[in-house]
Amino acid sequence: MTSQDPDSGPAAAADAIAAALDRLPSVRRHAASAVGTHLPGRRVHGVRVHEAGIEVHVAAVWPTTVDEAARAVRAAVAPVATATVDVTIDDVLLDDQPRSGGHGPEGSATEVSHV
């Protein structure tokens, strides 16, 4: 990715989507996921913005179901998404697991959905 103005393009989209996701109590961005947007000096975990669309990888927080988590993600990112969003639920976490923890998936993704 070439350097981008942080106030526009993929950097702004990734930050806006991450902020929307971080406000959801039912999901956590998946820090251990290979998916992320690489920006100068940092990485936006769980969100990839590219020419073909947007990928979001999250973990559902128990007892949230996969369907509930996917619906919550779709609703949260719809106002800020500029392209089709693929939502992947990588894991299920207990509510007492920290937001910043690097939880890795135990298996393959359980759902991909499109906004």
Secondary structure, 3 states (H helix, E strand, C coil): CCCCCCCCHHHHHHHHHHHHHHCCCCEEECCCCCCEEEECCEEEECEEEECCEEEEEEEEECCCCHHHHHHHHHHHHCCCCCCCEEEEEEEEECCCCCCCCCCCCCCCCCCEEEC
